[in-house]
């Protein structure tokens, strides 16, 4: 008699936003404790040799535990180059989503078929990037904009001074983008203009299809994370960020008690506790 392993049972997929969900810059720590009582932290990202993103040591341990039993998928609005600066515990994820769903990385390499499909949708369903970029203006017409950047010809974002940026200007920009099939999202000092047809939700639907997972968990804090949270079986968000400010709730959603970097730790605990227990792969029995 021999025992041949059957097909591996699909693991649950955990889709997790990065900035202000899993990793945090110092301005987003929002710690209410004395420095001596602050949680121990690790560096998650360097930029030009300077540490700029962090998570707690407890978060690192929790992430490793979560990755041991699930298909963990980082999902971010960052470009590929910006994503590659981030160092998370464990090996390279099999799947990662960058550029707000515009890029799917498989074993670290860009998936050409997905990129082609995204470009076709973009050409058919949204106003041209140059037209939307022109709406932002520049420092001469909008002094609250420090600079703008093109994200891999998929969307545009600007570094802004939130204190100087008028609400009326933001409202007008949001309306002008909506009329062109685009969405505006403000996260910290970054203002994003992103096509409605390029979403984290669409990319995660593709990951779900490829993995065959029956359960998807998702976590995020911004308006750009909403499509991903809506499609998940179980969704989680921190008690801060755009979604929190908008009062975003849903039947599948759990909100943390904590905010800031401790919310990142709490999110990982919640997702670990909510992950279905993996079913062992069946064994086939047969004669030699």
N, C-alpha and C positions, 0 to 999 in steps of 0.2 A: 504494500500500500504506500502511496506517496501523497503528500499534502501540498497542493499547489495553491499559492495565494490567489484569491479572487481579486476583482477590481477594487481599487482603493475607494472607500466611501468618501464622497465629497465632504470637505470640512466647511464649517461656517466661514463666511467671509466677513472681515472687519475692515470697513472703509473709514479712514481717519484723516481729517484735515490736519494740517501741521501748525501753522502760526496761530497762536492764541487759542489753540485747542489742545495740541500735544506738546508743542515747544513754545517758549516765551522769551521775549526780549525783556531787559530790565524794566522798561517803562510799563510793562504789562504784568509785573509780578503781583501787584496789589496786595502786598503782605501787611497785615495789621499787627504783627508781632514785633518785639524788639529784635535787633539784629542777632543778638546772642541766642535767640529762640527760633531763628529762621530755619527752615528745613535744609538739609544738606542737598547740594545741587551738583549736576554735572554739565559740562559744556556740550551742546548739541550742534553748534555751528560756529565756524570761524569766517570772518570776512577781512581780507587783507591782513591776516595774522591776528586779528582781534576777536575775542569771544563775543558773540552778539545774541545767541539763542541758547536757552537752557531748559532743563527739566529737573525735577527732584530725583534724588537717588532712588527713592521709593518708586517713582514712576518708571525708572529704568528696569527695576526688578519686576514690576507688574507687567510691563511691556513684553519682557522675555517670557513670562508665564503665559500671556495671551497669545504670543506668536507660536508657542509650543503646541497649541491645540487648534489654531485657526489659520486661515489664509489672510494674513495681515496685509492691507493695501494702503500705503500712503496716498493721499489725494490732496492736491494742492493747486492753487492759482499760480504758484511760482513757475517760471520757465524751467526748462531742463537743467540749464547751467546753475540756476539758483537752487534747484532741488538737490543737485549733486553736492552742494556744500554741506548739506545736513547729514549728520552721522547718528543713526539710530542703533540701538542695541540689537545684535543679531546679524545674520547674513543678509545679503542683498535680497529684498523682497522679490518674489517671482513676478508680481505685477505692481506697477506704480502708475498713478495718473498725475500728469502735470498740466500746466498751461490751461487750467480750469476745464479739463476734459478734452482739450484739443490734441493732447499727446498721450498715448498709451505706451508705457515701457514694459517690455517682457524680458525678464532676465537682464535688465539694464539697457536693452537696445530698443530703439523706437520701432513700433509696429507700423510698417508701411501701409498695410491695408486699412488700418484704422485712420491714419493720417489722410489718406486719399478720400475716405468716406467723409471725414470732417470737412475737408476743403470743398467737396461737392455740395454739402449742405450749406456751407458758408456762402458760396457763390449764388445759391438759389434763394436763400431765405433772409439775407441781411444786407443792409447798405454797405458800400465799400468802406474799408478801414480808413482810407484817406479822408473821406467825408466826415466820419465821426471824429477823427483826430483834429480836424479843423474846428470843430465845435468847442474844443477845450481852450483854444487861444494860446497865448504865451504870456511871458512876464510883462509885456507892454500893455496887453489888454486885460490880463488877469494876474495881478502881482502876487496872488496867493499861490500861484503855480511855480515851483522851483524848476522843474523840468518834466518832460514827458518821455516815455519810452515805448517802443514797439515790442510786443511780446510775440516773437516768432511769426509775425504777420497774421496773427489770429485775433489779437485785441490790443488795446492801448491802455496805459496807466500813467498817472501823474503823481509826483511827489508834491504834496500841498501843505500849506500852513493852515491848519484847521481854524485857528483864531481869526485869521484874516478872511477866510472864505465865506462870502455871504450866503445865507440860506436861500435867498431868492435866486441867486445864480445857480446853486445846486439844484433847486427845483426846476428851473428852466432847462438845465442840462439833462436832467432825468427825463423830462417830458420830450425833449428833442431826440434823445436816444431811443425812447420807447416808440416814437413814431417811425424810427428806422430799423426796428427789430433788434435793439440793443438794450442792455441793462446797465445801470450805474450802481456801483457798490463802493462805500467808503470804509476802509479798514485801517485804523491808525492814521498814519501820514500818507497812505496810498489811496488814490481814487481810481477805480477801475471802470472802464467802458468795455463791456463784453457782449458779443452777439448772443441773442437768446438761444440760438441753435447749437451753441458750444457750451455744454454743461457737464458738471461732474456726474449728474444723474445718468446721462446717456452713456458716459464712459463706464460707470459702475454696472449698468445693465449689461454691457458687453462683457465685463469681467464675470458677472454672474452667469452669463450664458456659457462662457468658456470653461469655467470651473464646475458648472453643474451644481453649485451650492443651492441648497434649499432654504438656507437662512442667511440673511445679510444684516449686519449691524453697521450703523454709521454714526459718526460724530462730527460736529462742526459748529462754528459760531457766527458765520456771516450769511448774508442774503444769497451769496453764490453757493453756499452749501445746502440751501433749502431743497433744490431738486433731488439731491442725493439723499437727504433725510426723508423726504416724502416717499421715495421708492423703497426704503429699507423696511425690513420687518420690525426691527427695533431701532429707534433713533435716540440720540443723546446730544445735549448741548450744554455748554457752561452757562453760568449765571452772569454772563457779560457778553459784550459784542453786539453786532448789528441785530441779530435775531432776538437777543434779550431786550434790547432797546425797543424793538418793534412789538414785543409781547408775543413772540411766536410760540404757539402751542399746537399740539396735534395728539391724536389718540395713541400714536405709537411712540410718543416722545417722553423722555425723562430728562429733567433739568437738575443740574448739580445744586447743592447747597452752597458750596464754596465758589469763589471767583478767583481769577488770576491763576498763577502757577499751581496753586493747590487744587483748583478745579480740574486741571489736567490730570493730576493724580487721582482725583475722585472719579473722573470719567473712565479711567482705566480699570478701577475697581468695579464700577458699575457694569462695564462691558464684560469683564472677566466673570462676574457673577451671573451674567445673563447669557453667556455662551452655552449653547447646547453641548451636552457631553458627547464626544465623538463616538460613533458606532464602530466597533472593530470590524475590519474587513472580513467577509466570510471566507472560509477555507473549503476548497473543493477536494473531495476524496475520490481517488480512482485507482484502479489496478495498474501495475506496471505493464 
